[in-house]
Amino acid sequence: EKEGIAFMELALQAMKINGGSEECVTAEYEAYLTELNLIDYNPGELTLEQAVDRFRKSMTQVKRSVIIELSSLLYADKEIDSKEMRWIYCLSDEFKMDRTETERLVMWSKDFCDFMAVGLMYINAKS
């Protein structure tokens, strides 16, 4: 639960980079609340620094998952711009992750989102 709350705070910060009012980003955020069973969560419980601190001692796999999920959130509008990428790099630096690895995780997230969109297109296509 502590990491879930920290993740939601990081997601809120990610959404604020470019305004966060886009419908697709908000839908992604609400899906995370449901997935983490934090429906009654009250945003703003932690500062950015406190949220990052909750992950400092986490396993590398958890930190990678956070980068992947936040990259997917940022890519909900089909673009990760330079401000968003700088934010992801700063976060991965805080996690003591290599930038090359971070680039791979971001690229994988984007590719996976695109792959899912194509799959959904085929599933929903009328025959």
BELWOQUI-V706897 format. One record per residue. PSI is psi as a letter, one per 30 degrees, with the letter a starting at -180 (* if undefined). Layout:
BEGIN
PSI  PSI
END
This chain:
BEGIN
e  e  e  e  e  e  e  e  e  e  e  e  e  e  f  f  e  g  e  g  f  k  e  e  e  e  e  e  e  e  e  e  e  e  e  g  h  h  e  g  k  j  k  g  e  l  l  e  e  e  e  e  e  f  f  e  g  l  l  e  e  e  e  e  e  e  e  e  e  e  e  e  e  f  g  f  g  g  k  j  l  e  e  e  e  e  e  e  e  e  e  e  e  e  f  h  k  k  e  e  e  e  e  e  e  e  e  e  e  e  e  e  e  e  e  e  e  e  e  e  e  e  e  f  k  k  *
END
